[in-house]
């Protein structure tokens, strides 16, 4: 198929969340002429859409990410507050609507068409709420309100608020949604109890060994690195006032296995934040148990105890985002989760000192085989079905934006570098990735419940893979000793060949060449970022910060050189 004919293909995008919006814009910008967005909501944003449009924003929902991680490169998040965080869900909702209005209104269709040549599935990993089956089966015998955290909206909010301060609320779960809703209910004066196997406080960096950067290798591959991380965690507990008697305290292990997610933390400080309310006893926590059943006005726990509950809120995550598609169709499309072909290799953590003592054997969880979370192995030859926005990772907006360009390249027929040559090779790569996740996060069924690919904190490696396959540069200086050494090396050419004779008559080829090389370094370290910022290639703030870093580096070198020159003259 020629590029010109490929651009005339009818493309359907299922979902209008961040992934769906950026996929539509990228495809239109890349020359595709017939792009349609299909969505269950009546406004753009996906889960961030307003309640009235079918969104899932419970009261008090705030993000933990700075605004730079929740925006696309083409449109800046503007908030009328002095801080840089995008805390409130309403601001994210307004941003998604602004993005749609500016870039897609009048360009992308929002309707259903008869047939489609290409389809991009963008339901998002947080689409289908998961409530334990045992609680759903017991719901008819329950006298209170059973609701998932994503459904604490609209009429359910009014119902909970109408119960007054005497209501007893039990929240099942230990993640961020559980903490947010606990704070909200406690703010209403209600009696709040959280039931969780383990409060999730921190998420430590970890990534697959291939391509791991020097700082991560130090933390994960040496005893000293692990010791420093444990000390840092101890200091964080101490700073937040979490002692061994606190229900939030968890023993810091000798290996770096900790729960995923974030519960409270520095972003929610003070006595009225989650940690403060737990410390004051306003929010009670029952650890080490799970919700078993419902009976009368009580929630039955796995240890046999019962908690009186007028309201039971399940902050228990989400199911497979493609569960709305019939099983036989999911199987045919290659997006149905399948059982592992065998246990992970025994040496899967070889070289990882920090992961040398797993707390549990690998989980035999089912996993879909979708290459890089975007191209189902079952549609490898046709390449007519793509998935976007189902990765579970930080920098999610950036990942979906880069992923949309990767998808557009495949749809255009642009050759990609190091792409598996056939579906069997792609399947093997997916299975290797699934084995890592099964071993690294035993007990978490995130592969089949949350997303098709789990880069987690190795998102930089995942982004690098996408860029490299599209033939783009991935060279960066962050977290690398090269950035600091660059400024010291830059002065060497002129220093090595310079002379004390600066008279007008003096001329020397080597000296001039040395100064020329130093000037090149100087321009690339100071002037180039400003030029790139002025031309719009990088953000203006990034340009000034890069230049400021160059000034600090060169200023330090010049200052020290001048100081030592004075000392030598004294002799």
N, C-alpha and C positions, 0 to 999 in steps of 0.2 A: 504494500500500500504506500503510495507516495505521500509526502508531507502535506501537499495541498489538499488531497482528498481526505487525509486524516483530520485536518482542521475543520472539515464539514460534518464530522461525526456528531450525532446527537448524544450529549453527555448528561446523565442524571446524577445528581448529588443528593443523597439521602441524609438530611440533617442540616440545621441552620445554626449550629453552634460555632465556636471559633474555627474548628477544622473545616466545617462546611463553607463558611464565609471565605476563608483564605484560599480554599481549593477553587471556589468559583472565580474569585478575582484573578488568581494566577492563570487558570485556564483561559479566561477571557483575554488577559494581557498577553498570553502566549499565542494568540491568534485563533483559538477555537471560537466558533461563531454561534453555536447552539448549546447553551448551558442552562439547565433547569435545576432549581433547588426544590426538593420535596421535604416538607417538615410538618410535624404534628402540631407545632405551636403556631400561633397567629402573629408572632413577631419574631425577629431574628434574635439569636443569643443562645438557643438551646436551653440548657439548664439555667442559664443566666437571664432568660426572658422574664418579664414581669409576671407576677402571679396571675394576673388577668389574662395573660396570653399563653398560659400553660407551663410557666417556669417552675423551678423547685427551690426558691429562696426562702428558707425559714427565717423567723425573726432573729435579729442579732448576727446574721451571717457576715463574717468578715474573712478576708483572705490573709494569709501569712506572707505573701510574696510582695516584694517591692514592685512599683508600677512598671518598671522596665521589663519585668518578666511576664507581664500580663498585657502587653501591647504588641501590635504588629509594627513592622519597620516603617510602613507607609503612613501611619497615623499615631501621633503622640497622645498618651493619656494626659488629660488636663483636669486637675482637681483643685478645688478652691480651698486648699488647706496648706499650711506651711510645711508639713512633713511630706515625705516622698512615697509613702505607702498607699496602696489602693485597698483601703480597709473594708469598704462597705460594698455589699453586693449590688446596690442600686447604681453605683458608679460604674461597675463593670457592665451592667445591663445597658446603661446609657451609652457606654463606649461601643458596645456591639451594634446597637441601633445606629449610632453615628457612622460606624464603618460601613454598614449596609447602605445607608442613605447616600454616602459620599461616593462609594465605589461600585455598588451593585444595582441600585435602584434604576430601572430602565434598561439595564444591560443583561441581567440574568432573569430568566423567567421563574416564577414561583407558582407552578401548576404541574399537573400530571399529563404526561404525553403518552402516545400509543406504543411506540417501540423505542429502544435505546441501543446504540452501538457500544457505548462505554458507560460504566456505572462506577461511582465513587461512594462507598458506604461511610458515612460520618455520624454514627449514632452517639459516639463518645462513650468512655468507659463507665460513666456514672448516669446511666439512662434507665436501666431496669432495676428497681429497688429489690434488695434481698432481705426477706424476713424469714427467720428459722421456721422450717416446716412444722415443727412441733407446736409452735405458738399459733400458726395459722389454723391448724387442725383443732386446737383448743379454744379458738376465738369465740365460737358460739356459746360456750359455757362461761365466758368472761363478762362480768357486769360493767367493767370500765371501758376506756377508750384505748384500743390498740392501733398504733400508727407508726409508719416508717418516718425517719427523720426528714426525708425529702418531701413528705406530704404534710409537714407541719406548716401549712400555708392556708390562706383564705379562711374558710369556715372552721377548719381545725384549730387555727390560732384563736378565733373568737370563742370556740368551745372551751379550750384550755384556760384562757383568760377568765371566762365566765365561771369557772369552778372556784375562783377566789383563793385566798391565802391558806385555807385549810386543806387544800387538795394535796394528796400524796402522789408524787411523780417518781416513777422508776425508769431510768434510762439504761438500756442494754447496749453496751459497747464501750470502747475505751479510746476512740479516736477523736479527731478535732470536732466533728459534728456533735458527738456526745458531750464534749466539754462546752461548746457554744450553747447548746440547748440547756445544759445544766445551769449555766450562768443566767440564761434568760428566765428559766422557771424560778430559780432562786431569787431573781430580781422582782418577781411577782409575789414574793413572800411564801412560796409553796415549799413543802417538805420534799427535798430532792435526794434521791439515792442513785448512785451509779453502780451497775453490776458489770464487772469486766474480769476477764482472765488475768490481764496484766495491763496497768496504765501504760500508754505509749508516750514516752517523753522525748526521746531523741532518735535521730536517724544518722548513723555514721556513714561516712563516705566509703564506698567499696565499688570495685569494678573488676571486670575480667582482666586477667594478667596481660593479655596481648595489648600492647599499646599503653600500658599503665605508665603514668608520668612519675618522675623521680620522687615527688613528695608523697604520692600514694604508695609507691614501693617501700619507702622508708616506714610509713605508718603500718603497712600490712605485712611487710617482709622481715621486720627486725623486732627483737625483744624490746629495744629501747623505744621504738616508735609506739608499740602497744602500751608501754608503761606511761609515756607522755599523754596518750589519749585518755587512759584511765585517770591520771592525775587531773586532766582538764575536766573530765566528767565530775570528779569529786568536788572540784572548785565550783562548778556550776550548781551542783546540789547545795553546797554550802551558801553560795550567794543568794539563792532563792529561798533559803531557810528550810530546805527539805532535810530533816533529820531521819535517823533510823526509825523513830516512832511514827513518822508521817505515813499515811496510806499511799503517798506518791513515791515513797522511797523504794528503790530497787537495788539489789546488790550488784556492784560493778564486777563483772566476771573477769577472769584472767584472759579471756579471748573476746574478740569484738563482735559478739552476736547480741544484738539488741532488737527490740521490736521496731517495726516500721511506724511511720506517722509522727504526728506532733500533737502534744496535748498541752495546751496552755503555753507556758514558757515565757521568755523575755518579752515577747510581743504582747503579752497580756498581764502586765505587772500590777502591783498595788493590791490592797485588801479586797477590792471589788472585782478583781480578775479571778480566773478559775483557781489558780494556785492559792491565792489569798483566801478564797471562800472555803477551799478544802482545809486549809490550815486552821481557819476559824471554826470549822465544824458546820458551816452553813450547807455545804455539799458533803454528803457521806459517800464513802466508797466501800463496796464489798468486793474483795479481790479473790481470785483463784477459783471462781465458780462460773457457771454459765446458766442461762435461762432454760428451764426444762419444759414448763407447761404453764397454763393459766387455769384458774379455778375460782369461781365466785368473784371476789374483789381482790384476789391475791395473785402474785407471780410466784410460781414454784421454782426453786433453784435446784441445781444438780446435787447439792448436798442434802436435799430434803427439806430445807428451811423454806419458809414462805414470807414474802414481803407484801404488805398491804399496798395496793396500787390503784388509785383512781384513774391514772393514765400510765400506760406502758409505751415508751418511745423506743423503737428499735433503730439504733444508729449502727446497723450491722452491715453496711456496705451495699454492694450491688452485684447483680448476676451478670451472666454473659450478655453483652449488649446486643447480640444478634439472636437472642432467644425468641424474638417476635417472628423470626423467619422459620417456616416449617422445617422439621428435622431433615426430611429427605432433600429439601432444597439446600440447606446448609451443607449437607454431605456432598451434594453434587457440585456446589460452588467451592468446596475445599476450605470452608471456614468453621467446620464443626470440630470441636475438641476431641482428640483421640487419646487413648491410653499410651503410656511410654512403651517403647519397644524393648526396654531393659533398664536395669539400674544404672545410675551415673557411674562413670569410671571411679575406681577407688582412689586414684591419685588426682582427683579433680582440683584439690586445694594444695597441690604441691607447690612449695615456695611461698605460701601464705601463712606466715607464723600466726597472724591474728585469727585465722580461721581453722586452727589445728585441732580444736576440740568442739565439734558440732554438738549442739544441745540435743539433737534428735536425728534419727536417720532420715534420708531424703524422702519427701512425700511423693507417692506415685500418682500425682495429680494429672488429670487429662489436660492436653494443650492443643490448640489449633496450630496448624503449620502454615503460617503466613509470613513470608520472607520479609524481614525488617519491619514486620507489623503492617505491611502495605500490600504486598502482592501474594495472594493465595497460591500455594503450590499446585492446587487443583486446577488453576486457570493459568498455569505458567506459559503454555504454548499460545493461548489466545490473547492473554494480557488485556482482557476486556473488563476486568473487575479489580477495583482497588479499594483499600481500606485506609482511612486517615483519621487521626485523632484518638486512636485506641491504645496508644502507648501510655504506660504509667511511668512518669518521670517528671523531675523538675524541668524548668525551661520548656514547658509543654507548648506554649504559643510559638516559640522559636522553632521547635521541632516540627510542628504542623506546617509552619510557613515554608521551611526548607523541604519538608516532605511533599508539599504541594508542587514544588518545582520538579522534584524527582518524578512524581506521577505524570506531570505534563511532559517531561522528557520521554517517558515510556510510551505515552499515548501518541506522541509525535513520531515515534520510531527512531529517536536519537540514540545511537549506540552508547551504552554505559560501560565504564571500565570495571573489570573484575566482577562482572555479573555472572552468577552461576550459569553454566552452559545448558543445563537442563533441569527439569523438575526434581529429579532424584538428588542432584547435588544441592539444590535449594532445600529440599526436605531434610537432608543430613545436617545442614547448617542450622535449620530451625530446631531439630532434635537436640543438637549440641547446646544451643542456647536454652532450651527448655530444661535440660538436665542441670545446667548451672543454676537456674532459678529454683528448681526443685530441691537441690542440695543446699543452696544458700539461704533459702527461706522455708525451712521445713514447717509444715502445718498451715502455710498460707496458700489458699487456692486461687491466687491472683491470676494465674495463667488462663484459667477457664472462666473466672468470674469477672475480672476487671479489664483485661486487655489482651491484645494479640501479641504484643512485644513488651518486654519489661526492661528498658535500659536502666531504670532507677538512677542512681547517682553516677552511672557511667554514661550519662547523656552526652558528654563531650565526645566520647569515642563514637557514639551512635551518629552524632552530627557529622563528625569527620568522615565516617564511612559514606554517608550520603553525598557530601561534597566531593570526596575523592572519586566516587563513581560517576559524578557529573563532570569530572575533569577540572574541578575548582581547587584553588589553593587552600590548605588547612593550616598553614604555618602560623603559629601564635606564640606570644612571649609570656602569657600569664602562667604562673606557677612554674617558671623555668629559670634556672640560673643564668641563661643566656641574656635575659633582659638587663641584668645588672652588669654583666661582663662586657656588654656591648659598649657602654659608655667609657669604660676604661680602655678598651681596645681602640676606640675611635681616635684617641689622642696619640696613639703609638706611631703612625706613619710620619707625622710632622715632627714628633719628638726624636725619632731615631735618626732623621737626616737633617735636622735644623742646625743653623749656625748662629753665632752671636752677632754676625755682621749683617745688619739690616740696612746698610747704605744703599742709595739708589743705584750705584754702579754694580752692586753685587748681583750675580746671576749664577744659578746652578740648576741643571736639569733634575737631578735626584731630589734636591730640596723642594723645588717647585712641584714635582710629582707627589712627594710626601704630603705637602700642604694641600694639594688637590684631593688626595684620598681622605684626609681628615675633614676637609670641607664637605666632601660627599657624605661622610658619616654625620656631620653636623646638620646638613640639610635634611637628611632622612630622619634624624632624631627630633628636629625642631620644626623646620619649615614645612616638611612634607605633611605632617598631620593637619596643619592649618590649611594647606592647599586642598587636601582631601575633604576637610570639613566645609571649606568655602564652596567647593564644587558639589557638595551634597552626597559624596560617596560614603562618608561616615557622619555620625551625629556631631553637631557643633560642640557639645559638651565633651564628647570623646576626643575631639581634636585638641581642645584646650587642655584637657587633662594629660594627653600624651605629650604635648609641648611642655607643660609644667613639669612632667617627669623628666624630660630632657634637660630642662633648665636646672633642676635639682641635681641631676647626675653630673652635668658638666660643671656646674657651680662648685660642687664638692671637690671634683678633681682639681679645678683651678685654685681653689682655696688651699687645699693641701699642698699643691705644688709650690704656691707662693710662700706658704709657711716654712716648708723645708728649704726653699731657696734662701730665705732669711737666715735660717740656722747655719747653712753652709757658709754664707758670707761672713758670719760672725767669727768663724774659725780663720 
